[in-house]
Amino acid sequence: MKLNRIQIRIQVIVLATVSMAILSAAQLPAQQDDAHLLSVRESVWRAWFANDTKALSELVPADTIVMSGGEEKWKNQADVLRGAAEFQADGGKLIRLEFPHTEVQHFGDVAIVWSTYVLETEENGKRTVSKGRANEIFVRRNGRWTNPGWHTEPAR
């Protein structure tokens, strides 16, 4: 069977259209998963500032490692929970939390979230705005994202 030029063009157009539809469908779940992942990321930050120990214990597992710029000691889950409790005990409040730029990389059940952040806090009636960068590791465990590690660095 010999195909003429019009039939070949139609087949190429159909193949290209089907290929684009398949690629678009494959990207949609990743975009939806990123939206969920970024929602979980924001929940971790907000839980820390609110001293929500229940949420932090679920989202920040026991094997967590945290590095913060300007601090020599690395932290673990107990340190994260203690820091949240101390912030709230000192009357600290989160006023504003923003992530102006975020990129996500996926590696199976692991995602790395690269961000810049802006946060405004209030302690003892004094407001402070902090800016910096965060590199956060998320691992999907039992179908849920957890945050077992991060590094934050304040802007200079």
N, CA, C and O atoms as a GROMACS GRO file, in nm:
protein
  624
    1MET      N    1   0.085  -0.118   0.000
    1MET     CA    2   0.000   0.000   0.000
    1MET      C    3   0.089   0.123   0.000
    1MET      O    4   0.175   0.142   0.086
    2LYS      N    5   0.065   0.205  -0.097
    2LYS     CA    6   0.144   0.325  -0.112
    2LYS      C    7   0.064   0.443  -0.059
    2LYS      O    8  -0.053   0.460  -0.093
    3LEU      N    9   0.130   0.525   0.028
    3LEU     CA   10   0.064   0.642   0.084
    3LEU      C   11   0.101   0.766   0.004
    3LEU      O   12   0.216   0.783  -0.036
    4ASN      N   13   0.004   0.850  -0.017
    4ASN     CA   14   0.037   0.975  -0.086
    4ASN      C   15   0.081   1.078   0.017
    4ASN      O   16   0.075   1.053   0.138
    5ARG      N   17   0.124   1.191  -0.029
    5ARG     CA   18   0.178   1.296   0.058
    5ARG      C   19   0.075   1.346   0.160
    5ARG      O   20   0.109   1.370   0.276
    6ILE      N   21  -0.046   1.361   0.120
    6ILE     CA   22  -0.150   1.409   0.211
    6ILE      C   23  -0.172   1.308   0.323
    6ILE      O   24  -0.184   1.346   0.439
    7GLN      N   25  -0.178   1.180   0.290
    7GLN     CA   26  -0.197   1.077   0.392
    7GLN      C   27  -0.079   1.075   0.490
    7GLN      O   28  -0.098   1.057   0.610
    8ILE      N   29   0.042   1.094   0.439
    8ILE     CA   30   0.160   1.096   0.525
    8ILE      C   31   0.155   1.217   0.618
    8ILE      O   32   0.184   1.204   0.737
    9ARG      N   33   0.118   1.333   0.566
    9ARG     CA   34   0.107   1.453   0.649
    9ARG      C   35   0.002   1.435   0.758
    9ARG      O   36   0.023   1.475   0.872
   10ILE      N   37  -0.110   1.376   0.724
   10ILE     CA   38  -0.216   1.353   0.822
   10ILE      C   39  -0.164   1.261   0.932
   10ILE      O   40  -0.189   1.286   1.050
   11GLN      N   41  -0.093   1.156   0.896
   11GLN     CA   42  -0.038   1.064   0.995
   11GLN      C   43   0.063   1.134   1.086
   11GLN      O   44   0.064   1.112   1.207
   12VAL      N   45   0.147   1.219   1.028
   12VAL     CA   46   0.245   1.294   1.107
   12VAL      C   47   0.173   1.388   1.204
   12VAL      O   48   0.211   1.397   1.321
   13ILE      N   49   0.071   1.457   1.158
   13ILE     CA   50  -0.005   1.548   1.244
   13ILE      C   51  -0.073   1.471   1.356
   13ILE      O   52  -0.071   1.514   1.472
   14VAL      N   53  -0.134   1.358   1.323
   14VAL     CA   54  -0.200   1.276   1.426
   14VAL      C   55  -0.097   1.227   1.528
   14VAL      O   56  -0.122   1.233   1.648
   15LEU      N   57   0.016   1.179   1.482
   15LEU     CA   58   0.122   1.131   1.573
   15LEU      C   59   0.172   1.244   1.662
   15LEU      O   60   0.190   1.224   1.783
   16ALA      N   61   0.194   1.361   1.605
   16ALA     CA   62   0.241   1.475   1.684
   16ALA      C   63   0.137   1.516   1.788
   16ALA      O   64   0.172   1.544   1.902
   17THR      N   65   0.011   1.518   1.750
   17THR     CA   66  -0.096   1.555   1.841
   17THR      C   67  -0.107   1.455   1.956
   17THR      O   68  -0.119   1.494   2.072
   18VAL      N   69  -0.103   1.328   1.925
   18VAL     CA   70  -0.110   1.224   2.029
   18VAL      C   71   0.012   1.233   2.121
   18VAL      O   72  -0.002   1.221   2.243
   19SER      N   73   0.128   1.255   2.066
   19SER     CA   74   0.250   1.268   2.148
   19SER      C   75   0.240   1.386   2.243
   19SER      O   76   0.275   1.375   2.360
   20MET      N   77   0.192   1.501   2.193
   20MET     CA   78   0.178   1.619   2.278
   20MET      C   79   0.075   1.595   2.388
   20MET      O   80   0.094   1.640   2.501
   21ALA      N   81  -0.032   1.525   2.357
   21ALA     CA   82  -0.135   1.496   2.458
   21ALA      C   83  -0.079   1.404   2.566
   21ALA      O   84  -0.108   1.424   2.684
   22ILE      N   85   0.000   1.306   2.528
   22ILE     CA   86   0.060   1.215   2.625
   22ILE      C   87   0.157   1.290   2.714
   22ILE      O   88   0.156   1.271   2.836
   23LEU      N   89   0.241   1.375   2.657
   23LEU     CA   90   0.336   1.454   2.736
   23LEU      C   91   0.263   1.548   2.831
   23LEU      O   92   0.304   1.561   2.947
   24SER      N   93   0.158   1.613   2.786
   24SER     CA   94   0.082   1.703   2.872
   24SER      C   95   0.017   1.627   2.987
   24SER      O   96   0.018   1.675   3.100
   25ALA      N   97  -0.037   1.511   2.959
   25ALA     CA   98  -0.100   1.431   3.064
   25ALA      C   99   0.003   1.384   3.166
   25ALA      O  100  -0.028   1.376   3.284
   26ALA      N  101   0.123   1.354   3.122
   26ALA     CA  102   0.228   1.311   3.214
   26ALA      C  103   0.274   1.426   3.304
   26ALA      O  104   0.310   1.403   3.420
   27GLN      N  105   0.271   1.548   3.254
   27GLN     CA  106   0.315   1.663   3.333
   27GLN      C  107   0.210   1.707   3.433
   27GLN      O  108   0.247   1.761   3.538
   28LEU      N  109   0.083   1.687   3.406
   28LEU     CA  110  -0.023   1.732   3.495
   28LEU      C  111  -0.011   1.672   3.635
   28LEU      O  112  -0.018   1.747   3.733
   29PRO      N  113   0.007   1.539   3.650
   29PRO     CA  114   0.022   1.486   3.786
   29PRO      C  115   0.143   1.544   3.858
   29PRO      O  116   0.136   1.568   3.979
   30ALA      N  117   0.253   1.568   3.788
   30ALA     CA  118   0.372   1.626   3.852
   30ALA      C  119   0.341   1.767   3.901
   30ALA      O  120   0.383   1.805   4.010
   31GLN      N  121   0.269   1.846   3.821
   31GLN     CA  122   0.233   1.981   3.863
   31GLN      C  123   0.140   1.978   3.983
   31GLN      O  124   0.154   2.057   4.076
   32GLN      N  125   0.043   1.885   3.981
   32GLN     CA  126  -0.048   1.871   4.094
   32GLN      C  127   0.030   1.825   4.217
   32GLN      O  128   0.005   1.874   4.328
   33ASP      N  129   0.124   1.733   4.200
   33ASP     CA  130   0.204   1.685   4.312
   33ASP      C  131   0.291   1.798   4.367
   33ASP      O  132   0.309   1.808   4.488
   34ASP      N  133   0.346   1.882   4.279
   34ASP     CA  134   0.426   1.997   4.325
   34ASP      C  135   0.341   2.092   4.408
   34ASP      O  136   0.387   2.144   4.510
   35ALA      N  137   0.218   2.116   4.366
   35ALA     CA  138   0.130   2.204   4.443
   35ALA      C  139   0.107   2.145   4.583
   35ALA      O  140   0.110   2.217   4.682
   36HIS      N  141   0.084   2.015   4.589
   36HIS     CA  142   0.065   1.950   4.719
   36HIS      C  143   0.195   1.955   4.800
   36HIS      O  144   0.192   1.986   4.920
   37LEU      N  145   0.307   1.925   4.736
   37LEU     CA  146   0.436   1.927   4.804
   37LEU      C  147   0.464   2.066   4.862
   37LEU      O  148   0.508   2.077   4.976
   38LEU      N  149   0.440   2.171   4.785
   38LEU     CA  150   0.466   2.306   4.833
   38LEU      C  151   0.369   2.345   4.945
   38LEU      O  152   0.403   2.426   5.031
   39SER      N  153   0.251   2.289   4.943
   39SER     CA  154   0.157   2.310   5.053
   39SER      C  155   0.210   2.244   5.181
   39SER      O  156   0.200   2.300   5.289
   40VAL      N  157   0.267   2.124   5.167
   40VAL     CA  158   0.327   2.056   5.282
   40VAL      C  159   0.446   2.136   5.332
   40VAL      O  160   0.464   2.152   5.453
   41ARG      N  161   0.529   2.186   5.239
   41ARG     CA  162   0.645   2.267   5.278
   41ARG      C  163   0.601   2.387   5.362
   41ARG      O  164   0.659   2.415   5.466
   42GLU      N  165   0.497   2.458   5.315
   42GLU     CA  166   0.450   2.574   5.390
   42GLU      C  167   0.393   2.531   5.526
   42GLU      O  168   0.407   2.603   5.625
   43SER      N  169   0.330   2.415   5.530
   43SER     CA  170   0.277   2.363   5.657
   43SER      C  171   0.388   2.340   5.758
   43SER      O  172   0.370   2.366   5.877
   44VAL      N  173   0.504   2.292   5.712
   44VAL     CA  174   0.617   2.271   5.803
   44VAL      C  175   0.661   2.404   5.864
   44VAL      O  176   0.677   2.414   5.986
   45TRP      N  177   0.679   2.505   5.781
   45TRP     CA  178   0.722   2.636   5.831
   45TRP      C  179   0.618   2.692   5.929
   45TRP      O  180   0.653   2.737   6.038
   46ARG      N  181   0.492   2.690   5.889
   46ARG     CA  182   0.387   2.746   5.975
   46ARG      C  183   0.373   2.668   6.106
   46ARG      O  184   0.349   2.726   6.211
   47ALA      N  185   0.387   2.536   6.099
   47ALA     CA  186   0.379   2.454   6.221
   47ALA      C  187   0.492   2.490   6.317
   47ALA      O  188   0.471   2.493   6.438
   48TRP      N  189   0.611   2.518   6.264
   48TRP     CA  190   0.722   2.556   6.351
   48TRP      C  191   0.690   2.688   6.422
   48TRP      O  192   0.704   2.697   6.544
   49PHE      N  193   0.649   2.788   6.347
   49PHE     CA  194   0.621   2.918   6.408
   49PHE      C  195   0.504   2.913   6.506
   49PHE      O  196   0.498   2.992   6.600
   50ALA      N  197   0.410   2.821   6.483
   50ALA     CA  198   0.293   2.808   6.571
   50ALA      C  199   0.318   2.709   6.685
   50ALA      O  200   0.232   2.690   6.772
   51ASN      N  201   0.436   2.646   6.685
   51ASN     CA  202   0.468   2.542   6.783
   51ASN      C  203   0.363   2.432   6.782
   51ASN      O  204   0.318   2.387   6.887
   52ASP      N  205   0.325   2.390   6.662
   52ASP     CA  206   0.229   2.282   6.645
   52ASP      C  207   0.307   2.150   6.649
   52ASP      O  208   0.346   2.097   6.546
   53THR      N  209   0.329   2.100   6.770
   53THR     CA  210   0.414   1.982   6.788
   53THR      C  211   0.356   1.858   6.720
   53THR      O  212   0.431   1.773   6.672
   54LYS      N  213   0.224   1.846   6.715
   54LYS     CA  214   0.162   1.730   6.649
   54LYS      C  215   0.199   1.730   6.500
   54LYS      O  216   0.245   1.629   6.447
   55ALA      N  217   0.177   1.843   6.433
   55ALA     CA  218   0.208   1.852   6.290
   55ALA      C  219   0.358   1.837   6.267
   55ALA      O  220   0.400   1.766   6.175
   56LEU      N  221   0.439   1.904   6.350
   56LEU     CA  222   0.585   1.893   6.332
   56LEU      C  223   0.634   1.750   6.350
   56LEU      O  224   0.720   1.705   6.274
   57SER      N  225   0.580   1.679   6.447
   57SER     CA  226   0.622   1.541   6.471
   57SER      C  227   0.588   1.451   6.353
   57SER      O  228   0.661   1.355   6.325
   58GLU      N  229   0.479   1.480   6.284
   58GLU     CA  230   0.440   1.402   6.166
   58GLU      C  231   0.520   1.440   6.042
   58GLU      O  232   0.558   1.354   5.962
   59LEU      N  233   0.547   1.569   6.027
   59LEU     CA  234   0.612   1.618   5.906
   59LEU      C  235   0.764   1.615   5.912
   59LEU      O  236   0.831   1.600   5.809
   60VAL      N  237   0.819   1.629   6.031
   60VAL     CA  238   0.964   1.632   6.051
   60VAL      C  239   1.002   1.505   6.128
   60VAL      O  240   0.989   1.501   6.250
   61PRO      N  241   1.049   1.403   6.058
   61PRO     CA  242   1.074   1.274   6.122
   61PRO      C  243   1.195   1.273   6.215
   61PRO      O  244   1.274   1.367   6.217
   62ALA      N  245   1.205   1.166   6.292
   62ALA     CA  246   1.311   1.153   6.392
   62ALA      C  247   1.451   1.160   6.331
   62ALA      O  248   1.545   1.205   6.397
   63ASP      N  249   1.467   1.116   6.207
   63ASP     CA  250   1.600   1.113   6.144
   63ASP      C  251   1.635   1.244   6.072
   63ASP      O  252   1.724   1.245   5.987
   64THR      N  253   1.567   1.351   6.106
   64THR     CA  254   1.589   1.482   6.042
   64THR      C  255   1.727   1.539   6.074
   64THR      O  256   1.779   1.524   6.185
   65ILE      N  257   1.785   1.604   5.974
   65ILE     CA  258   1.910   1.679   5.991
   65ILE      C  259   1.886   1.820   5.938
   65ILE      O  260   1.839   1.838   5.825
   66VAL      N  261   1.917   1.921   6.020
   66VAL     CA  262   1.894   2.060   5.983
   66VAL      C  263   2.024   2.137   5.997
   66VAL      O  264   2.094   2.126   6.098
   67MET      N  265   2.056   2.216   5.896
   67MET     CA  266   2.171   2.306   5.900
   67MET      C  267   2.119   2.448   5.880
   67MET      O  268   2.041   2.474   5.789
   68SER      N  269   2.162   2.537   5.967
   68SER     CA  270   2.123   2.677   5.954
   68SER      C  271   2.248   2.762   5.943
   68SER      O  272   2.342   2.746   6.020
   69GLY      N  273   2.248   2.855   5.846
   69GLY     CA  274   2.362   2.943   5.828
   69GLY      C  275   2.394   3.020   5.954
   69GLY      O  276   2.304   3.071   6.021
   70GLY      N  277   2.521   3.027   5.988
   70GLY     CA  278   2.564   3.100   6.106
   70GLY      C  279   2.560   3.018   6.234
   70GLY      O  280   2.603   3.065   6.339
   71GLU      N  281   2.508   2.896   6.226
   71GLU     CA  282   2.504   2.809   6.344
   71GLU      C  283   2.596   2.690   6.320
   71GLU      O  284   2.588   2.622   6.218
   72GLU      N  285   2.684   2.667   6.417
   72GLU     CA  286   2.780   2.560   6.403
   72GLU      C  287   2.718   2.422   6.419
   72GLU      O  288   2.752   2.328   6.346
   73LYS      N  289   2.625   2.410   6.514
   73LYS     CA  290   2.567   2.280   6.547
   73LYS      C  291   2.455   2.244   6.450
   73LYS      O  292   2.368   2.327   6.420
   74TRP      N  293   2.456   2.121   6.401
   74TRP     CA  294   2.347   2.070   6.321
   74TRP      C  295   2.237   2.028   6.417
   74TRP      O  296   2.264   1.995   6.532
   75LYS      N  297   2.113   2.028   6.370
   75LYS     CA  298   1.999   1.999   6.456
   75LYS      C  299   1.928   1.872   6.411
   75LYS      O  300   1.945   1.824   6.299
   76ASN      N  301   1.846   1.820   6.502
   76ASN     CA  302   1.764   1.703   6.474
   76ASN      C  303   1.619   1.736   6.509
   76ASN      O  304   1.587   1.851   6.539
   77GLN      N  305   1.532   1.636   6.504
   77GLN     CA  306   1.390   1.660   6.531
   77GLN      C  307   1.368   1.722   6.669
   77GLN      O  308   1.290   1.816   6.683
   78ALA      N  309   1.436   1.669   6.771
   78ALA     CA  310   1.419   1.723   6.907
   78ALA      C  311   1.458   1.870   6.913
   78ALA      O  312   1.391   1.949   6.979
   79ASP      N  313   1.565   1.907   6.844
   79ASP     CA  314   1.608   2.048   6.840
   79ASP      C  315   1.504   2.135   6.770
   79ASP      O  316   1.477   2.248   6.812
   80VAL      N  317   1.445   2.082   6.662
   80VAL     CA  318   1.343   2.157   6.588
   80VAL      C  319   1.222   2.182   6.678
   80VAL      O  320   1.170   2.294   6.684
   81LEU      N  321   1.177   2.078   6.748
   81LEU     CA  322   1.062   2.093   6.838
   81LEU      C  323   1.094   2.190   6.952
   81LEU      O  324   1.011   2.272   6.990
   82ARG      N  325   1.215   2.180   7.006
   82ARG     CA  326   1.257   2.269   7.115
   82ARG      C  327   1.263   2.415   7.066
   82ARG      O  328   1.219   2.506   7.136
   83GLY      N  329   1.317   2.436   6.948
   83GLY     CA  330   1.326   2.572   6.893
   83GLY      C  331   1.189   2.633   6.871
   83GLY      O  332   1.170   2.752   6.897
   84ALA      N  333   1.094   2.553   6.824
   84ALA     CA  334   0.958   2.603   6.804
   84ALA      C  335   0.894   2.641   6.937
   84ALA      O  336   0.828   2.744   6.948
   85ALA      N  337   0.915   2.557   7.038
   85ALA     CA  338   0.859   2.584   7.171
   85ALA      C  339   0.920   2.710   7.231
   85ALA      O  340   0.849   2.790   7.292
   86GLU      N  341   1.050   2.728   7.213
   86GLU     CA  342   1.118   2.847   7.266
   86GLU      C  343   1.070   2.974   7.196
   86GLU      O  344   1.050   3.077   7.260
   87PHE      N  345   1.052   2.967   7.064
   87PHE     CA  346   1.004   3.083   6.989
   87PHE      C  347   0.868   3.126   7.043
   87PHE      O  348   0.846   3.245   7.068
   88GLN      N  349   0.778   3.030   7.060
   88GLN     CA  350   0.645   3.065   7.109
   88GLN      C  351   0.649   3.108   7.256
   88GLN      O  352   0.577   3.200   7.294
   89ALA      N  353   0.730   3.042   7.338
   89ALA     CA  354   0.741   3.079   7.480
   89ALA      C  355   0.791   3.222   7.496
   89ALA      O  356   0.756   3.290   7.592
   90ASP      N  357   0.874   3.266   7.403
   90ASP     CA  358   0.926   3.403   7.407
   90ASP      C  359   0.825   3.503   7.347
   90ASP      O  360   0.857   3.621   7.329
   91GLY      N  361   0.705   3.455   7.317
   91GLY     CA  362   0.601   3.543   7.262
   91GLY      C  363   0.614   3.567   7.113
   91GLY      O  364   0.553   3.659   7.060
   92GLY      N  365   0.693   3.485   7.044
   92GLY     CA  366   0.714   3.503   6.900
   92GLY      C  367   0.590   3.472   6.819
   92GLY      O  368   0.515   3.380   6.850
   93LYS      N  369   0.570   3.550   6.713
   93LYS     CA  370   0.458   3.530   6.622
   93LYS      C  371   0.507   3.546   6.479
   93LYS      O  372   0.592   3.630   6.449
   94LEU      N  373   0.452   3.464   6.393
   94LEU     CA  374   0.477   3.479   6.250
   94LEU      C  375   0.376   3.579   6.195
   94LEU      O  376   0.256   3.562   6.211
   95ILE      N  377   0.426   3.682   6.130
   95ILE     CA  378   0.340   3.784   6.070
   95ILE      C  379   0.323   3.758   5.921
   95ILE      O  380   0.212   3.770   5.868
   96ARG      N  381   0.433   3.723   5.854
   96ARG     CA  382   0.428   3.706   5.708
   96ARG      C  383   0.528   3.598   5.668
   96ARG      O  384   0.638   3.591   5.722
   97LEU      N  385   0.488   3.515   5.571
   97LEU     CA  386   0.575   3.412   5.516
   97LEU      C  387   0.555   3.408   5.365
   97LEU      O  388   0.443   3.388   5.317
   98GLU      N  389   0.663   3.428   5.290
   98GLU     CA  390   0.656   3.427   5.144
   98GLU      C  391   0.773   3.349   5.088
   98GLU      O  392   0.881   3.344   5.148
   99PHE      N  393   0.750   3.288   4.973
   99PHE     CA  394   0.855   3.219   4.900
   99PHE      C  395   0.858   3.278   4.758
   99PHE      O  396   0.792   3.226   4.668
  100PRO      N  397   0.934   3.388   4.739
  100PRO     CA  398   0.932   3.458   4.609
  100PRO      C  399   0.978   3.374   4.490
  100PRO      O  400   0.930   3.394   4.378
  101HIS      N  401   1.069   3.282   4.513
  101HIS     CA  402   1.118   3.199   4.402
  101HIS      C  403   1.137   3.057   4.453
  101HIS      O  404   1.201   3.035   4.556
  102THR      N  405   1.082   2.961   4.381
  102THR     CA  406   1.092   2.821   4.421
  102THR      C  407   1.112   2.735   4.298
  102THR      O  408   1.048   2.756   4.195
  103GLU      N  409   1.201   2.639   4.308
  103GLU     CA  410   1.222   2.537   4.205
  103GLU      C  411   1.215   2.402   4.274
  103GLU      O  412   1.260   2.387   4.387
  104VAL      N  413   1.158   2.302   4.205
  104VAL     CA  414   1.145   2.168   4.261
  104VAL      C  415   1.212   2.068   4.168
  104VAL      O  416   1.192   2.073   4.046
  105GLN      N  417   1.290   1.978   4.226
  105GLN     CA  418   1.349   1.867   4.152
  105GLN      C  419   1.296   1.738   4.213
  105GLN      O  420   1.293   1.723   4.335
  106HIS      N  421   1.256   1.644   4.128
  106HIS     CA  422   1.204   1.515   4.174
  106HIS      C  423   1.302   1.403   4.139
  106HIS      O  424   1.358   1.400   4.029
  107PHE      N  425   1.320   1.314   4.233
  107PHE     CA  426   1.402   1.195   4.214
  107PHE      C  427   1.328   1.078   4.278
  107PHE      O  428   1.360   1.037   4.390
  108GLY      N  429   1.228   1.025   4.207
  108GLY     CA  430   1.145   0.919   4.264
  108GLY      C  431   1.065   0.972   4.381
  108GLY      O  432   0.989   1.068   4.367
  109ASP      N  433   1.081   0.909   4.496
  109ASP     CA  434   1.008   0.951   4.617
  109ASP      C  435   1.081   1.059   4.695
  109ASP      O  436   1.049   1.084   4.811
  110VAL      N  437   1.180   1.122   4.632
  110VAL     CA  438   1.254   1.231   4.695
  110VAL      C  439   1.236   1.356   4.610
  110VAL      O  440   1.244   1.351   4.487
  111ALA      N  441   1.213   1.468   4.677
  111ALA     CA  442   1.206   1.597   4.607
  111ALA      C  443   1.293   1.696   4.681
  111ALA      O  444   1.296   1.698   4.804
  112ILE      N  445   1.363   1.777   4.606
  112ILE     CA  446   1.443   1.885   4.664
  112ILE      C  447   1.376   2.016   4.623
  112ILE      O  448   1.351   2.041   4.505
  113VAL      N  449   1.348   2.098   4.723
  113VAL     CA  450   1.283   2.226   4.700
  113VAL      C  451   1.386   2.336   4.728
  113VAL      O  452   1.439   2.346   4.839
  114TRP      N  453   1.414   2.416   4.626
  114TRP     CA  454   1.509   2.526   4.634
  114TRP      C  455   1.426   2.654   4.638
  114TRP      O  456   1.344   2.676   4.550
  115SER      N  457   1.447   2.739   4.738
  115SER     CA  458   1.363   2.858   4.751
  115SER      C  459   1.439   2.978   4.805
  115SER      O  460   1.544   2.966   4.868
  116THR      N  461   1.381   3.092   4.778
  116THR     CA  462   1.414   3.211   4.855
  116THR      C  463   1.293   3.235   4.944
  116THR      O  464   1.180   3.201   4.908
  117TYR      N  465   1.318   3.292   5.061
  117TYR     CA  466   1.207   3.317   5.153
  117TYR      C  467   1.215   3.458   5.210
  117TYR      O  468   1.322   3.519   5.216
  118VAL      N  469   1.100   3.507   5.250
  118VAL     CA  470   1.087   3.632   5.323
  118VAL      C  471   0.992   3.602   5.438
  118VAL      O  472   0.882   3.552   5.417
  119LEU      N  473   1.037   3.632   5.559
  119LEU     CA  474   0.946   3.614   5.671
  119LEU      C  475   0.956   3.732   5.765
  119LEU      O  476   1.062   3.790   5.785
  120GLU      N  477   0.842   3.764   5.820
  120GLU     CA  478   0.834   3.872   5.918
  120GLU      C  479   0.783   3.812   6.047
  120GLU      O  480   0.680   3.745   6.050
  121THR      N  481   0.856   3.837   6.153
  121THR     CA  482   0.817   3.787   6.284
  121THR      C  483   0.803   3.903   6.381
  121THR      O  484   0.852   4.014   6.357
  122GLU      N  485   0.736   3.875   6.490
  122GLU     CA  486   0.724   3.974   6.597
  122GLU      C  487   0.759   3.906   6.728
  122GLU      O  488   0.704   3.802   6.763
  123GLU      N  489   0.852   3.966   6.800
  123GLU     CA  490   0.890   3.920   6.932
  123GLU      C  491   0.902   4.040   7.023
  123GLU      O  492   0.970   4.138   6.991
  124ASN      N  493   0.835   4.032   7.138
  124ASN     CA  494   0.836   4.142   7.235
  124ASN      C  495   0.796   4.275   7.172
  124ASN      O  496   0.853   4.379   7.203
  125GLY      N  497   0.697   4.270   7.083
  125GLY     CA  498   0.648   4.392   7.020
  125GLY      C  499   0.735   4.446   6.907
  125GLY      O  500   0.700   4.547   6.846
  126LYS      N  501   0.847   4.381   6.879
  126LYS     CA  502   0.938   4.427   6.774
  126LYS      C  503   0.926   4.336   6.653
  126LYS      O  504   0.936   4.214   6.664
  127ARG      N  505   0.905   4.396   6.538
  127ARG     CA  506   0.895   4.319   6.413
  127ARG      C  507   1.030   4.314   6.343
  127ARG      O  508   1.105   4.412   6.340
  128THR      N  509   1.058   4.197   6.287
  128THR     CA  510   1.182   4.176   6.214
  128THR      C  511   1.150   4.107   6.081
  128THR      O  512   1.073   4.011   6.078
  129VAL      N  513   1.209   4.155   5.973
  129VAL     CA  514   1.196   4.091   5.842
  129VAL      C  515   1.326   4.019   5.813
  129VAL      O  516   1.434   4.078   5.822
  130SER      N  517   1.315   3.892   5.778
  130SER     CA  518   1.432   3.810   5.743
  130SER      C  519   1.414   3.758   5.602
  130SER      O  520   1.304   3.721   5.560
  131LYS      N  521   1.524   3.755   5.529
  131LYS     CA  522   1.524   3.702   5.392
  131LYS      C  523   1.638   3.603   5.381
  131LYS      O  524   1.738   3.614   5.452
  132GLY      N  525   1.622   3.506   5.292
  132GLY     CA  526   1.730   3.411   5.272
  132GLY      C  527   1.695   3.305   5.169
  132GLY      O  528   1.602   3.319   5.091
  133ARG      N  529   1.775   3.199   5.174
  133ARG     CA  530   1.757   3.086   5.083
  133ARG      C  531   1.736   2.960   5.165
  133ARG      O  532   1.789   2.946   5.276
  134ALA      N  533   1.659   2.867   5.110
  134ALA     CA  534   1.636   2.739   5.176
  134ALA      C  535   1.647   2.627   5.073
  134ALA      O  536   1.597   2.638   4.961
  135ASN      N  537   1.713   2.521   5.113
  135ASN     CA  538   1.720   2.397   5.036
  135ASN      C  539   1.656   2.292   5.125
  135ASN      O  540   1.707   2.260   5.232
  136GLU      N  541   1.544   2.238   5.080
  136GLU     CA  542   1.468   2.145   5.163
  136GLU      C  543   1.453   2.010   5.094
  136GLU      O  544   1.429   2.003   4.973
  137ILE      N  545   1.468   1.905   5.172
  137ILE     CA  546   1.454   1.769   5.120
  137ILE      C  547   1.321   1.714   5.169
  137ILE      O  548   1.289   1.721   5.288
  138PHE      N  549   1.245   1.659   5.077
  138PHE     CA  550   1.118   1.594   5.110
  138PHE      C  551   1.123   1.450   5.061
  138PHE      O  552   1.173   1.422   4.952
  139VAL      N  553   1.072   1.360   5.142
  139VAL     CA  554   1.068   1.218   5.109
  139VAL      C  555   0.924   1.170   5.125
  139VAL      O  556   0.860   1.196   5.226
  140ARG      N  557   0.876   1.100   5.023
  140ARG     CA  558   0.742   1.043   5.032
  140ARG      C  559   0.754   0.910   5.106
  140ARG      O  560   0.818   0.816   5.059
  141ARG      N  561   0.690   0.906   5.224
  141ARG     CA  562   0.690   0.785   5.307
  141ARG      C  563   0.545   0.745   5.332
  141ARG      O  564   0.465   0.826   5.379
  142ASN      N  565   0.512   0.621   5.299
  142ASN     CA  566   0.375   0.573   5.317
  142ASN      C  567   0.273   0.665   5.250
  142ASN      O  568   0.165   0.690   5.304
  143GLY      N  569   0.309   0.716   5.133
  143GLY     CA  570   0.218   0.799   5.055
  143GLY      C  571   0.209   0.944   5.099
  143GLY      O  572   0.130   1.020   5.043
  144ARG      N  573   0.288   0.985   5.199
  144ARG     CA  574   0.282   1.123   5.249
  144ARG      C  575   0.421   1.186   5.245
  144ARG      O  576   0.521   1.119   5.269
  145TRP      N  577   0.426   1.316   5.214
  145TRP     CA  578   0.553   1.388   5.213
  145TRP      C  579   0.598   1.418   5.355
  145TRP      O  580   0.519   1.463   5.438
  146THR      N  581   0.726   1.391   5.383
  146THR     CA  582   0.788   1.432   5.508
  146THR      C  583   0.908   1.518   5.475
  146THR      O  584   0.955   1.519   5.361
  147ASN      N  585   0.958   1.591   5.573
  147ASN     CA  586   1.066   1.688   5.551
  147ASN      C  587   1.185   1.654   5.643
  147ASN      O  588   1.204   1.718   5.746
  148PRO      N  589   1.266   1.553   5.604
  148PRO     CA  590   1.373   1.507   5.692
  148PRO      C  591   1.504   1.585   5.685
  148PRO      O  592   1.604   1.543   5.743
  149GLY      N  593   1.505   1.698   5.615
  149GLY     CA  594   1.629   1.774   5.613
  149GLY      C  595   1.615   1.904   5.539
  149GLY      O  596   1.540   1.917   5.442
  150TRP      N  597   1.692   2.003   5.587
  150TRP     CA  598   1.696   2.130   5.517
  150TRP      C  599   1.817   2.210   5.560
  150TRP      O  600   1.880   2.184   5.663
  151HIS      N  601   1.847   2.308   5.478
  151HIS     CA  602   1.954   2.404   5.506
  151HIS      C  603   1.899   2.541   5.474
  151HIS      O  604   1.852   2.565   5.362
  152THR      N  605   1.905   2.631   5.570
  152THR     CA  606   1.863   2.769   5.545
  152THR      C  607   1.984   2.862   5.562
  152THR      O  608   2.073   2.839   5.644
  153GLU      N  609   1.984   2.964   5.482
  153GLU     CA  610   2.094   3.060   5.484
  153GLU      C  611   2.036   3.200   5.472
  153GLU      O  612   1.972   3.232   5.372
  154PRO      N  613   2.057   3.283   5.575
  154PRO     CA  614   2.004   3.420   5.565
  154PRO      C  615   2.074   3.498   5.454
  154PRO      O  616   2.191   3.474   5.424
  155ALA      N  617   2.003   3.591   5.395
  155ALA     CA  618   2.061   3.676   5.289
  155ALA      C  619   2.160   3.772   5.355
  155ALA      O  620   2.144   3.813   5.470
  156ARG      N  621   2.260   3.807   5.279
  156ARG     CA  622   2.363   3.900   5.330
  156ARG      C  623   2.331   4.040   5.292
  156ARG      O  624   2.405   4.132   5.326
   0.00000   0.00000   0.00000
